[in-house]
Amino acid sequence: MFELVGLFQEDFGPDLLSDLAVHILKPCFLAFTQRVTSALHLKRTGSFRLVGRDWLLPLAPDEKRPLIFVPLLC
């Protein structure tokens, strides 16, 4: 299937492939971040509407943007 994407998208390469994967996995990353934030009782959090749902996420140092955690697989 991915071989066909190059027919419809100019300059398709690793960057666009990783962007596509992150876009598909974003709800999983948000759920993971919210679960870890709750489990660790992080204090600096905010509610953000992303992917059509409200998420309680930790705040970046500027306290305006959310941080999204990505799990490390060993």
N, CA, C, O and CB atoms as a CASP TS submission, in Angstrom:
PFRMAT TS
TARGET T0000
AUTHOR 0000-0000-0000
METHOD Language model
MODEL 1
PARENT N/A
ATOM      1  N   MET     1       0.817  -1.195   0.000  1.00  0.00           N
ATOM      2  CA  MET     1       0.000   0.000   0.000  1.00  0.00           C
ATOM      3  C   MET     1       0.865   1.266   0.000  1.00  0.00           C
ATOM      4  O   MET     1       0.595   2.204  -0.749  1.00  0.00           O
ATOM      5  CB  MET     1      -0.932  -0.006   1.205  1.00  0.00           C
ATOM      6  N   PHE     2       1.921   1.289   0.854  1.00  0.00           N
ATOM      7  CA  PHE     2       2.765   2.479   0.928  1.00  0.00           C
ATOM      8  C   PHE     2       3.486   2.751  -0.383  1.00  0.00           C
ATOM      9  O   PHE     2       3.818   3.898  -0.678  1.00  0.00           O
ATOM     10  CB  PHE     2       3.777   2.332   2.045  1.00  0.00           C
ATOM     11  N   GLU     3       3.726   1.734  -1.156  1.00  0.00           N
ATOM     12  CA  GLU     3       4.392   1.926  -2.446  1.00  0.00           C
ATOM     13  C   GLU     3       3.548   2.808  -3.366  1.00  0.00           C
ATOM     14  O   GLU     3       4.090   3.522  -4.210  1.00  0.00           O
ATOM     15  CB  GLU     3       4.667   0.567  -3.118  1.00  0.00           C
ATOM     16  N   LEU     4       2.231   2.762  -3.206  1.00  0.00           N
ATOM     17  CA  LEU     4       1.337   3.538  -4.062  1.00  0.00           C
ATOM     18  C   LEU     4       1.252   5.005  -3.657  1.00  0.00           C
ATOM     19  O   LEU     4       0.861   5.849  -4.463  1.00  0.00           O
ATOM     20  CB  LEU     4      -0.041   2.931  -4.040  1.00  0.00           C
ATOM     21  N   VAL     5       1.614   5.314  -2.422  1.00  0.00           N
ATOM     22  CA  VAL     5       1.522   6.699  -1.956  1.00  0.00           C
ATOM     23  C   VAL     5       2.391   7.609  -2.815  1.00  0.00           C
ATOM     24  O   VAL     5       2.014   8.752  -3.074  1.00  0.00           O
ATOM     25  CB  VAL     5       1.940   6.805  -0.477  1.00  0.00           C
ATOM     26  N   GLY     6       3.531   7.130  -3.253  1.00  0.00           N
ATOM     27  CA  GLY     6       4.415   7.917  -4.099  1.00  0.00           C
ATOM     28  C   GLY     6       3.776   8.347  -5.403  1.00  0.00           C
ATOM     29  O   GLY     6       4.202   9.337  -5.997  1.00  0.00           O
ATOM     30  N   LEU     7       2.765   7.630  -5.862  1.00  0.00           N
ATOM     31  CA  LEU     7       2.055   8.009  -7.079  1.00  0.00           C
ATOM     32  C   LEU     7       1.195   9.251  -6.879  1.00  0.00           C
ATOM     33  O   LEU     7       0.944  10.001  -7.822  1.00  0.00           O
ATOM     34  CB  LEU     7       1.191   6.859  -7.554  1.00  0.00           C
ATOM     35  N   PHE     8       0.743   9.465  -5.638  1.00  0.00           N
ATOM     36  CA  PHE     8      -0.190  10.557  -5.357  1.00  0.00           C
ATOM     37  C   PHE     8       0.442  11.723  -4.610  1.00  0.00           C
ATOM     38  O   PHE     8      -0.154  12.796  -4.524  1.00  0.00           O
ATOM     39  CB  PHE     8      -1.345  10.037  -4.565  1.00  0.00           C
ATOM     40  N   GLN     9       1.625  11.528  -4.077  1.00  0.00           N
ATOM     41  CA  GLN     9       2.285  12.559  -3.271  1.00  0.00           C
ATOM     42  C   GLN     9       3.696  12.792  -3.794  1.00  0.00           C
ATOM     43  O   GLN     9       4.502  11.864  -3.858  1.00  0.00           O
ATOM     44  CB  GLN     9       2.320  12.154  -1.774  1.00  0.00           C
ATOM     45  N   GLU    10       3.995  14.049  -4.172  1.00  0.00           N
ATOM     46  CA  GLU    10       5.353  14.379  -4.615  1.00  0.00           C
ATOM     47  C   GLU    10       6.303  14.331  -3.425  1.00  0.00           C
ATOM     48  O   GLU    10       5.903  14.565  -2.285  1.00  0.00           O
ATOM     49  CB  GLU    10       5.395  15.779  -5.288  1.00  0.00           C
ATOM     50  N   ASP    11       7.551  14.027  -3.703  1.00  0.00           N
ATOM     51  CA  ASP    11       8.618  14.017  -2.689  1.00  0.00           C
ATOM     52  C   ASP    11       8.265  13.164  -1.472  1.00  0.00           C
ATOM     53  O   ASP    11       8.590  13.524  -0.341  1.00  0.00           O
ATOM     54  CB  ASP    11       8.917  15.437  -2.238  1.00  0.00           C
ATOM     55  N   PHE    12       7.612  12.054  -1.705  1.00  0.00           N
ATOM     56  CA  PHE    12       7.271  11.149  -0.611  1.00  0.00           C
ATOM     57  C   PHE    12       8.534  10.425  -0.166  1.00  0.00           C
ATOM     58  O   PHE    12       9.241   9.834  -0.982  1.00  0.00           O
ATOM     59  CB  PHE    12       6.167  10.133  -1.040  1.00  0.00           C
ATOM     60  N   GLY    13       8.810  10.475   1.126  1.00  0.00           N
ATOM     61  CA  GLY    13      10.003   9.825   1.652  1.00  0.00           C
ATOM     62  C   GLY    13       9.844   9.518   3.127  1.00  0.00           C
ATOM     63  O   GLY    13       8.729   9.510   3.647  1.00  0.00           O
ATOM     64  N   PRO    14      10.950   9.266   3.802  1.00  0.00           N
ATOM     65  CA  PRO    14      10.891   8.880   5.211  1.00  0.00           C
ATOM     66  C   PRO    14      10.200   9.907   6.099  1.00  0.00           C
ATOM     67  O   PRO    14       9.493   9.531   7.034  1.00  0.00           O
ATOM     68  CB  PRO    14      12.275   8.642   5.723  1.00  0.00           C
ATOM     69  N   ASP    15      10.389  11.201   5.825  1.00  0.00           N
ATOM     70  CA  ASP    15       9.739  12.224   6.644  1.00  0.00           C
ATOM     71  C   ASP    15       8.229  12.117   6.572  1.00  0.00           C
ATOM     72  O   ASP    15       7.550  12.131   7.599  1.00  0.00           O
ATOM     73  CB  ASP    15      10.179  13.611   6.207  1.00  0.00           C
ATOM     74  N   LEU    16       7.710  12.012   5.380  1.00  0.00           N
ATOM     75  CA  LEU    16       6.262  11.923   5.237  1.00  0.00           C
ATOM     76  C   LEU    16       5.726  10.616   5.786  1.00  0.00           C
ATOM     77  O   LEU    16       4.616  10.577   6.317  1.00  0.00           O
ATOM     78  CB  LEU    16       5.866  12.072   3.783  1.00  0.00           C
ATOM     79  N   LEU    17       6.488   9.557   5.669  1.00  0.00           N
ATOM     80  CA  LEU    17       6.067   8.270   6.210  1.00  0.00           C
ATOM     81  C   LEU    17       5.981   8.335   7.733  1.00  0.00           C
ATOM     82  O   LEU    17       5.026   7.823   8.317  1.00  0.00           O
ATOM     83  CB  LEU    17       7.037   7.156   5.774  1.00  0.00           C
ATOM     84  N   SER    18       6.962   8.956   8.381  1.00  0.00           N
ATOM     85  CA  SER    18       6.917   9.079   9.843  1.00  0.00           C
ATOM     86  C   SER    18       5.792  10.018  10.272  1.00  0.00           C
ATOM     87  O   SER    18       5.154   9.777  11.297  1.00  0.00           O
ATOM     88  CB  SER    18       8.269   9.587  10.386  1.00  0.00           C
ATOM     89  N   ASP    19       5.533  11.085   9.511  1.00  0.00           N
ATOM     90  CA  ASP    19       4.409  11.979   9.815  1.00  0.00           C
ATOM     91  C   ASP    19       3.093  11.224   9.742  1.00  0.00           C
ATOM     92  O   ASP    19       2.213  11.422  10.579  1.00  0.00           O
ATOM     93  CB  ASP    19       4.386  13.176   8.846  1.00  0.00           C
ATOM     94  N   LEU    20       2.958  10.368   8.754  1.00  0.00           N
ATOM     95  CA  LEU    20       1.753   9.564   8.599  1.00  0.00           C
ATOM     96  C   LEU    20       1.581   8.626   9.792  1.00  0.00           C
ATOM     97  O   LEU    20       0.481   8.497  10.331  1.00  0.00           O
ATOM     98  CB  LEU    20       1.804   8.762   7.287  1.00  0.00           C
ATOM     99  N   ALA    21       2.664   7.973  10.203  1.00  0.00           N
ATOM    100  CA  ALA    21       2.601   7.055  11.342  1.00  0.00           C
ATOM    101  C   ALA    21       2.224   7.796  12.620  1.00  0.00           C
ATOM    102  O   ALA    21       1.392   7.313  13.388  1.00  0.00           O
ATOM    103  CB  ALA    21       3.945   6.336  11.526  1.00  0.00           C
ATOM    104  N   VAL    22       2.822   8.956  12.859  1.00  0.00           N
ATOM    105  CA  VAL    22       2.511   9.738  14.058  1.00  0.00           C
ATOM    106  C   VAL    22       1.057  10.196  14.029  1.00  0.00           C
ATOM    107  O   VAL    22       0.385  10.174  15.061  1.00  0.00           O
ATOM    108  CB  VAL    22       3.453  10.955  14.174  1.00  0.00           C
ATOM    109  N   HIS    23       0.570  10.603  12.886  1.00  0.00           N
ATOM    110  CA  HIS    23      -0.821  11.032  12.775  1.00  0.00           C
ATOM    111  C   HIS    23      -1.768   9.888  13.140  1.00  0.00           C
ATOM    112  O   HIS    23      -2.761  10.104  13.836  1.00  0.00           O
ATOM    113  CB  HIS    23      -1.115  11.537  11.349  1.00  0.00           C
ATOM    114  N   ILE    24      -1.470   8.691  12.680  1.00  0.00           N
ATOM    115  CA  ILE    24      -2.310   7.527  12.973  1.00  0.00           C
ATOM    116  C   ILE    24      -2.225   7.160  14.457  1.00  0.00           C
ATOM    117  O   ILE    24      -3.231   6.792  15.062  1.00  0.00           O
ATOM    118  CB  ILE    24      -1.891   6.323  12.101  1.00  0.00           C
ATOM    119  N   LEU    25      -1.027   7.259  15.046  1.00  0.00           N
ATOM    120  CA  LEU    25      -0.808   6.850  16.433  1.00  0.00           C
ATOM    121  C   LEU    25      -1.079   7.946  17.462  1.00  0.00           C
ATOM    122  O   LEU    25      -1.024   7.683  18.663  1.00  0.00           O
ATOM    123  CB  LEU    25       0.595   6.376  16.590  1.00  0.00           C
ATOM    124  N   LYS    26      -1.367   9.155  17.022  1.00  0.00           N
ATOM    125  CA  LYS    26      -1.525  10.286  17.942  1.00  0.00           C
ATOM    126  C   LYS    26      -2.523  10.017  19.072  1.00  0.00           C
ATOM    127  O   LYS    26      -2.212  10.333  20.221  1.00  0.00           O
ATOM    128  CB  LYS    26      -1.964  11.504  17.171  1.00  0.00           C
ATOM    129  N   PRO    27      -3.708   9.449  18.807  1.00  0.00           N
ATOM    130  CA  PRO    27      -4.618   9.162  19.926  1.00  0.00           C
ATOM    131  C   PRO    27      -4.003   8.199  20.952  1.00  0.00           C
ATOM    132  O   PRO    27      -4.263   8.330  22.148  1.00  0.00           O
ATOM    133  CB  PRO    27      -5.923   8.575  19.393  1.00  0.00           C
ATOM    134  N   CYS    28      -3.207   7.252  20.507  1.00  0.00           N
ATOM    135  CA  CYS    28      -2.525   6.323  21.425  1.00  0.00           C
ATOM    136  C   CYS    28      -1.502   7.068  22.273  1.00  0.00           C
ATOM    137  O   CYS    28      -1.398   6.820  23.475  1.00  0.00           O
ATOM    138  CB  CYS    28      -1.833   5.181  20.637  1.00  0.00           C
ATOM    139  N   PHE    29      -0.743   7.982  21.661  1.00  0.00           N
ATOM    140  CA  PHE    29       0.234   8.773  22.399  1.00  0.00           C
ATOM    141  C   PHE    29      -0.453   9.675  23.424  1.00  0.00           C
ATOM    142  O   PHE    29       0.038   9.834  24.542  1.00  0.00           O
ATOM    143  CB  PHE    29       1.076   9.613  21.433  1.00  0.00           C
ATOM    144  N   LEU    30      -1.581  10.261  23.045  1.00  0.00           N
ATOM    145  CA  LEU    30      -2.320  11.125  23.969  1.00  0.00           C
ATOM    146  C   LEU    30      -2.869  10.328  25.147  1.00  0.00           C
ATOM    147  O   LEU    30      -2.799  10.786  26.287  1.00  0.00           O
ATOM    148  CB  LEU    30      -3.465  11.835  23.237  1.00  0.00           C
ATOM    149  N   ALA    31      -3.410   9.150  24.889  1.00  0.00           N
ATOM    150  CA  ALA    31      -3.933   8.301  25.967  1.00  0.00           C
ATOM    151  C   ALA    31      -2.802   7.874  26.906  1.00  0.00           C
ATOM    152  O   ALA    31      -2.970   7.875  28.125  1.00  0.00           O
ATOM    153  CB  ALA    31      -4.646   7.052  25.383  1.00  0.00           C
ATOM    154  N   PHE    32      -1.656   7.513  26.337  1.00  0.00           N
ATOM    155  CA  PHE    32      -0.484   7.132  27.135  1.00  0.00           C
ATOM    156  C   PHE    32      -0.044   8.305  28.010  1.00  0.00           C
ATOM    157  O   PHE    32       0.207   8.130  29.202  1.00  0.00           O
ATOM    158  CB  PHE    32       0.683   6.674  26.215  1.00  0.00           C
ATOM    159  N   THR    33       0.049   9.492  27.425  1.00  0.00           N
ATOM    160  CA  THR    33       0.480  10.676  28.162  1.00  0.00           C
ATOM    161  C   THR    33      -0.475  10.989  29.296  1.00  0.00           C
ATOM    162  O   THR    33      -0.045  11.289  30.409  1.00  0.00           O
ATOM    163  CB  THR    33       0.593  11.875  27.230  1.00  0.00           C
ATOM    164  N   GLN    34      -1.769  10.922  29.021  1.00  0.00           N
ATOM    165  CA  GLN    34      -2.761  11.211  30.051  1.00  0.00           C
ATOM    166  C   GLN    34      -2.668  10.186  31.191  1.00  0.00           C
ATOM    167  O   GLN    34      -2.769  10.553  32.362  1.00  0.00           O
ATOM    168  CB  GLN    34      -4.183  11.214  29.443  1.00  0.00           C
ATOM    169  N   ARG    35      -2.476   8.920  30.856  1.00  0.00           N
ATOM    170  CA  ARG    35      -2.368   7.866  31.873  1.00  0.00           C
ATOM    171  C   ARG    35      -1.126   8.078  32.739  1.00  0.00           C
ATOM    172  O   ARG    35      -1.205   7.974  33.963  1.00  0.00           O
ATOM    173  CB  ARG    35      -2.320   6.472  31.206  1.00  0.00           C
ATOM    174  N   VAL    36       0.023   8.374  32.117  1.00  0.00           N
ATOM    175  CA  VAL    36       1.260   8.597  32.868  1.00  0.00           C
ATOM    176  C   VAL    36       1.148   9.857  33.715  1.00  0.00           C
ATOM    177  O   VAL    36       1.603   9.871  34.859  1.00  0.00           O
ATOM    178  CB  VAL    36       2.466   8.702  31.913  1.00  0.00           C
ATOM    179  N   THR    37       0.555  10.904  33.181  1.00  0.00           N
ATOM    180  CA  THR    37       0.363  12.152  33.919  1.00  0.00           C
ATOM    181  C   THR    37      -0.454  11.900  35.178  1.00  0.00           C
ATOM    182  O   THR    37      -0.126  12.411  36.249  1.00  0.00           O
ATOM    183  CB  THR    37      -0.327  13.207  33.036  1.00  0.00           C
ATOM    184  N   SER    38      -1.507  11.123  35.051  1.00  0.00           N
ATOM    185  CA  SER    38      -2.352  10.797  36.198  1.00  0.00           C
ATOM    186  C   SER    38      -1.615   9.905  37.192  1.00  0.00           C
ATOM    187  O   SER    38      -1.674  10.146  38.398  1.00  0.00           O
ATOM    188  CB  SER    38      -3.639  10.110  35.733  1.00  0.00           C
ATOM    189  N   ALA    39      -0.921   8.880  36.702  1.00  0.00           N
ATOM    190  CA  ALA    39      -0.222   7.935  37.578  1.00  0.00           C
ATOM    191  C   ALA    39       0.894   8.612  38.373  1.00  0.00           C
ATOM    192  O   ALA    39       1.148   8.252  39.523  1.00  0.00           O
ATOM    193  CB  ALA    39       0.355   6.787  36.754  1.00  0.00           C
ATOM    194  N   LEU    40       1.556   9.590  37.760  1.00  0.00           N
ATOM    195  CA  LEU    40       2.656  10.293  38.427  1.00  0.00           C
ATOM    196  C   LEU    40       2.195  11.517  39.199  1.00  0.00           C
ATOM    197  O   LEU    40       3.002  12.194  39.836  1.00  0.00           O
ATOM    198  CB  LEU    40       3.688  10.706  37.415  1.00  0.00           C
ATOM    199  N   HIS    41       0.884  11.806  39.145  1.00  0.00           N
ATOM    200  CA  HIS    41       0.301  12.967  39.830  1.00  0.00           C
ATOM    201  C   HIS    41       1.025  14.257  39.474  1.00  0.00           C
ATOM    202  O   HIS    41       1.352  15.060  40.348  1.00  0.00           O
ATOM    203  CB  HIS    41       0.334  12.761  41.340  1.00  0.00           C
ATOM    204  N   LEU    42       1.272  14.447  38.181  1.00  0.00           N
ATOM    205  CA  LEU    42       1.936  15.669  37.731  1.00  0.00           C
ATOM    206  C   LEU    42       1.027  16.861  37.984  1.00  0.00           C
ATOM    207  O   LEU    42      -0.174  16.808  37.720  1.00  0.00           O
ATOM    208  CB  LEU    42       2.311  15.579  36.232  1.00  0.00           C
ATOM    209  N   LYS    43       1.613  17.935  38.497  1.00  0.00           N
ATOM    210  CA  LYS    43       0.834  19.112  38.907  1.00  0.00           C
ATOM    211  C   LYS    43       0.607  20.120  37.782  1.00  0.00           C
ATOM    212  O   LYS    43      -0.488  20.667  37.648  1.00  0.00           O
ATOM    213  CB  LYS    43       1.528  19.800  40.050  1.00  0.00           C
ATOM    214  N   ARG    44       1.620  20.360  36.991  1.00  0.00           N
ATOM    215  CA  ARG    44       1.499  21.376  35.930  1.00  0.00           C
ATOM    216  C   ARG    44       0.835  20.734  34.713  1.00  0.00           C
ATOM    217  O   ARG    44       1.510  20.232  33.814  1.00  0.00           O
ATOM    218  CB  ARG    44       2.905  21.975  35.547  1.00  0.00           C
ATOM    219  N   THR    45      -0.498  20.759  34.701  1.00  0.00           N
ATOM    220  CA  THR    45      -1.247  20.153  33.603  1.00  0.00           C
ATOM    221  C   THR    45      -2.272  21.147  33.071  1.00  0.00           C
ATOM    222  O   THR    45      -2.576  22.158  33.704  1.00  0.00           O
ATOM    223  CB  THR    45      -1.942  18.849  34.062  1.00  0.00           C
ATOM    224  N   GLY    46      -2.781  20.837  31.917  1.00  0.00           N
ATOM    225  CA  GLY    46      -3.829  21.650  31.318  1.00  0.00           C
ATOM    226  C   GLY    46      -4.728  20.767  30.475  1.00  0.00           C
ATOM    227  O   GLY    46      -4.339  19.678  30.052  1.00  0.00           O
ATOM    228  N   SER    47      -5.920  21.246  30.243  1.00  0.00           N
ATOM    229  CA  SER    47      -6.869  20.523  29.402  1.00  0.00           C
ATOM    230  C   SER    47      -6.742  21.053  27.973  1.00  0.00           C
ATOM    231  O   SER    47      -6.817  22.259  27.740  1.00  0.00           O
ATOM    232  CB  SER    47      -8.338  20.678  29.936  1.00  0.00           C
ATOM    233  N   PHE    48      -6.551  20.147  27.032  1.00  0.00           N
ATOM    234  CA  PHE    48      -6.367  20.520  25.630  1.00  0.00           C
ATOM    235  C   PHE    48      -7.315  19.699  24.771  1.00  0.00           C
ATOM    236  O   PHE    48      -7.502  18.505  25.002  1.00  0.00           O
ATOM    237  CB  PHE    48      -4.893  20.308  25.181  1.00  0.00           C
ATOM    238  N   ARG    49      -7.907  20.343  23.786  1.00  0.00           N
ATOM    239  CA  ARG    49      -8.788  19.639  22.853  1.00  0.00           C
ATOM    240  C   ARG    49      -7.964  19.246  21.637  1.00  0.00           C
ATOM    241  O   ARG    49      -7.570  20.092  20.834  1.00  0.00           O
ATOM    242  CB  ARG    49     -10.019  20.523  22.441  1.00  0.00           C
ATOM    243  N   LEU    50      -7.712  17.952  21.515  1.00  0.00           N
ATOM    244  CA  LEU    50      -6.939  17.413  20.408  1.00  0.00           C
ATOM    245  C   LEU    50      -7.643  16.158  19.900  1.00  0.00           C
ATOM    246  O   LEU    50      -8.204  15.397  20.689  1.00  0.00           O
ATOM    247  CB  LEU    50      -5.470  17.101  20.839  1.00  0.00           C
ATOM    248  N   VAL    51      -7.615  15.946  18.614  1.00  0.00           N
ATOM    249  CA  VAL    51      -8.200  14.770  17.974  1.00  0.00           C
ATOM    250  C   VAL    51      -9.661  14.609  18.409  1.00  0.00           C
ATOM    251  O   VAL    51     -10.130  13.494  18.641  1.00  0.00           O
ATOM    252  CB  VAL    51      -7.384  13.495  18.323  1.00  0.00           C
ATOM    253  N   GLY    52     -10.375  15.742  18.517  1.00  0.00           N
ATOM    254  CA  GLY    52     -11.799  15.723  18.827  1.00  0.00           C
ATOM    255  C   GLY    52     -12.156  15.321  20.246  1.00  0.00           C
ATOM    256  O   GLY    52     -13.292  14.927  20.508  1.00  0.00           O
ATOM    257  N   ARG    53     -11.204  15.415  21.164  1.00  0.00           N
ATOM    258  CA  ARG    53     -11.451  15.008  22.552  1.00  0.00           C
ATOM    259  C   ARG    53     -10.615  15.866  23.489  1.00  0.00           C
ATOM    260  O   ARG    53      -9.554  16.356  23.104  1.00  0.00           O
ATOM    261  CB  ARG    53     -11.128  13.502  22.759  1.00  0.00           C
ATOM    262  N   ASP    54     -11.088  16.049  24.720  1.00  0.00           N
ATOM    263  CA  ASP    54     -10.321  16.784  25.722  1.00  0.00           C
ATOM    264  C   ASP    54      -9.361  15.840  26.432  1.00  0.00           C
ATOM    265  O   ASP    54      -9.734  14.735  26.825  1.00  0.00           O
ATOM    266  CB  ASP    54     -11.260  17.468  26.740  1.00  0.00           C
ATOM    267  N   TRP    55      -8.109  16.294  26.592  1.00  0.00           N
ATOM    268  CA  TRP    55      -7.060  15.508  27.229  1.00  0.00           C
ATOM    269  C   TRP    55      -6.422  16.337  28.338  1.00  0.00           C
ATOM    270  O   TRP    55      -6.205  17.538  28.175  1.00  0.00           O
ATOM    271  CB  TRP    55      -5.993  15.053  26.193  1.00  0.00           C
ATOM    272  N   LEU    56      -6.123  15.695  29.465  1.00  0.00           N
ATOM    273  CA  LEU    56      -5.387  16.340  30.540  1.00  0.00           C
ATOM    274  C   LEU    56      -3.917  15.981  30.341  1.00  0.00           C
ATOM    275  O   LEU    56      -3.512  14.838  30.556  1.00  0.00           O
ATOM    276  CB  LEU    56      -5.914  15.894  31.963  1.00  0.00           C
ATOM    277  N   LEU    57      -3.122  16.971  29.927  1.00  0.00           N
ATOM    278  CA  LEU    57      -1.739  16.741  29.538  1.00  0.00           C
ATOM    279  C   LEU    57      -0.808  17.648  30.327  1.00  0.00           C
ATOM    280  O   LEU    57      -1.212  18.725  30.764  1.00  0.00           O
ATOM    281  CB  LEU    57      -1.557  16.968  28.034  1.00  0.00           C
ATOM    282  N   PRO    58       0.440  17.217  30.513  1.00  0.00           N
ATOM    283  CA  PRO    58       1.409  18.091  31.189  1.00  0.00           C
ATOM    284  C   PRO    58       1.743  19.291  30.301  1.00  0.00           C
ATOM    285  O   PRO    58       1.633  19.235  29.076  1.00  0.00           O
ATOM    286  CB  PRO    58       2.704  17.305  31.546  1.00  0.00           C
ATOM    287  N   LEU    59       2.147  20.359  30.948  1.00  0.00           N
ATOM    288  CA  LEU    59       2.469  21.587  30.219  1.00  0.00           C
ATOM    289  C   LEU    59       3.961  21.665  29.897  1.00  0.00           C
ATOM    290  O   LEU    59       4.807  21.220  30.673  1.00  0.00           O
ATOM    291  CB  LEU    59       2.042  22.815  31.033  1.00  0.00           C
ATOM    292  N   ALA    60       4.256  22.237  28.743  1.00  0.00           N
ATOM    293  CA  ALA    60       5.635  22.535  28.372  1.00  0.00           C
ATOM    294  C   ALA    60       6.143  23.650  29.290  1.00  0.00           C
ATOM    295  O   ALA    60       5.339  24.304  29.955  1.00  0.00           O
ATOM    296  CB  ALA    60       5.742  22.950  26.856  1.00  0.00           C
ATOM    297  N   PRO    61       7.440  23.877  29.341  1.00  0.00           N
ATOM    298  CA  PRO    61       7.979  24.931  30.216  1.00  0.00           C
ATOM    299  C   PRO    61       7.348  26.311  30.003  1.00  0.00           C
ATOM    300  O   PRO    61       7.284  27.104  30.942  1.00  0.00           O
ATOM    301  CB  PRO    61       9.460  25.039  30.007  1.00  0.00           C
ATOM    302  N   ASP    62       6.882  26.611  28.785  1.00  0.00           N
ATOM    303  CA  ASP    62       6.245  27.915  28.557  1.00  0.00           C
ATOM    304  C   ASP    62       4.821  27.961  29.106  1.00  0.00           C
ATOM    305  O   ASP    62       4.178  29.010  29.065  1.00  0.00           O
ATOM    306  CB  ASP    62       6.229  28.238  27.066  1.00  0.00           C
ATOM    307  N   GLU    63       4.324  26.835  29.618  1.00  0.00           N
ATOM    308  CA  GLU    63       2.995  26.681  30.208  1.00  0.00           C
ATOM    309  C   GLU    63       1.856  27.060  29.263  1.00  0.00           C
ATOM    310  O   GLU    63       0.770  27.430  29.710  1.00  0.00           O
ATOM    311  CB  GLU    63       2.902  27.513  31.450  1.00  0.00           C
ATOM    312  N   LYS    64       2.105  26.966  27.954  1.00  0.00           N
ATOM    313  CA  LYS    64       1.068  27.257  26.962  1.00  0.00           C
ATOM    314  C   LYS    64       0.772  26.044  26.094  1.00  0.00           C
ATOM    315  O   LYS    64      -0.345  25.873  25.606  1.00  0.00           O
ATOM    316  CB  LYS    64       1.488  28.433  26.085  1.00  0.00           C
ATOM    317  N   ARG    65       1.784  25.205  25.906  1.00  0.00           N
ATOM    318  CA  ARG    65       1.648  24.059  25.003  1.00  0.00           C
ATOM    319  C   ARG    65       1.673  22.755  25.797  1.00  0.00           C
ATOM    320  O   ARG    65       2.305  22.672  26.850  1.00  0.00           O
ATOM    321  CB  ARG    65       2.773  24.064  23.939  1.00  0.00           C
ATOM    322  N   PRO    66       0.983  21.740  25.284  1.00  0.00           N
ATOM    323  CA  PRO    66       1.034  20.453  25.971  1.00  0.00           C
ATOM    324  C   PRO    66       2.276  19.668  25.581  1.00  0.00           C
ATOM    325  O   PRO    66       2.826  19.849  24.495  1.00  0.00           O
ATOM    326  CB  PRO    66      -0.216  19.637  25.663  1.00  0.00           C
ATOM    327  N   LEU    67       2.705  18.800  26.476  1.00  0.00           N
ATOM    328  CA  LEU    67       3.751  17.826  26.170  1.00  0.00           C
ATOM    329  C   LEU    67       3.054  16.512  25.841  1.00  0.00           C
ATOM    330  O   LEU    67       2.064  16.156  26.480  1.00  0.00           O
ATOM    331  CB  LEU    67       4.768  17.660  27.369  1.00  0.00           C
ATOM    332  N   ILE    68       3.557  15.804  24.867  1.00  0.00           N
ATOM    333  CA  ILE    68       3.014  14.497  24.511  1.00  0.00           C
ATOM    334  C   ILE    68       4.144  13.497  24.653  1.00  0.00           C
ATOM    335  O   ILE    68       5.183  13.617  24.003  1.00  0.00           O
ATOM    336  CB  ILE    68       2.410  14.484  23.055  1.00  0.00           C
ATOM    337  N   PHE    69       3.930  12.503  25.515  1.00  0.00           N
ATOM    338  CA  PHE    69       4.941  11.484  25.766  1.00  0.00           C
ATOM    339  C   PHE    69       4.840  10.390  24.714  1.00  0.00           C
ATOM    340  O   PHE    69       3.754  10.064  24.233  1.00  0.00           O
ATOM    341  CB  PHE    69       4.786  10.892  27.182  1.00  0.00           C
ATOM    342  N   VAL    70       5.989   9.833  24.370  1.00  0.00           N
ATOM    343  CA  VAL    70       6.060   8.710  23.437  1.00  0.00           C
ATOM    344  C   VAL    70       6.720   7.558  24.194  1.00  0.00           C
ATOM    345  O   VAL    70       7.830   7.716  24.702  1.00  0.00           O
ATOM    346  CB  VAL    70       6.867   9.085  22.113  1.00  0.00           C
ATOM    347  N   PRO    71       6.062   6.409  24.278  1.00  0.00           N
ATOM    348  CA  PRO    71       6.646   5.296  25.035  1.00  0.00           C
ATOM    349  C   PRO    71       7.922   4.779  24.389  1.00  0.00           C
ATOM    350  O   PRO    71       8.057   4.773  23.165  1.00  0.00           O
ATOM    351  CB  PRO    71       5.641   4.161  25.161  1.00  0.00           C
ATOM    352  N   LEU    72       8.850   4.350  25.222  1.00  0.00           N
ATOM    353  CA  LEU    72      10.101   3.766  24.746  1.00  0.00           C
ATOM    354  C   LEU    72       9.963   2.250  24.781  1.00  0.00           C
ATOM    355  O   LEU    72       9.687   1.664  25.827  1.00  0.00           O
ATOM    356  CB  LEU    72      11.320   4.241  25.610  1.00  0.00           C
ATOM    357  N   LEU    73      10.154   1.639  23.650  1.00  0.00           N
ATOM    358  CA  LEU    73      10.078   0.187  23.586  1.00  0.00           C
ATOM    359  C   LEU    73      11.479  -0.378  23.659  1.00  0.00           C
ATOM    360  O   LEU    73      12.357   0.020  22.893  1.00  0.00           O
ATOM    361  CB  LEU    73       9.360  -0.282  22.300  1.00  0.00           C
ATOM    362  N   CYS    74      11.689  -1.297  24.568  1.00  0.00           N
ATOM    363  CA  CYS    74      13.009  -1.917  24.739  1.00  0.00           C
ATOM    364  C   CYS    74      13.010  -3.322  24.183  1.00  0.00           C
ATOM    365  O   CYS    74      14.033  -4.006  24.234  1.00  0.00           O
ATOM    366  CB  CYS    74      13.417  -1.937  26.218  1.00  0.00           C
TER
END
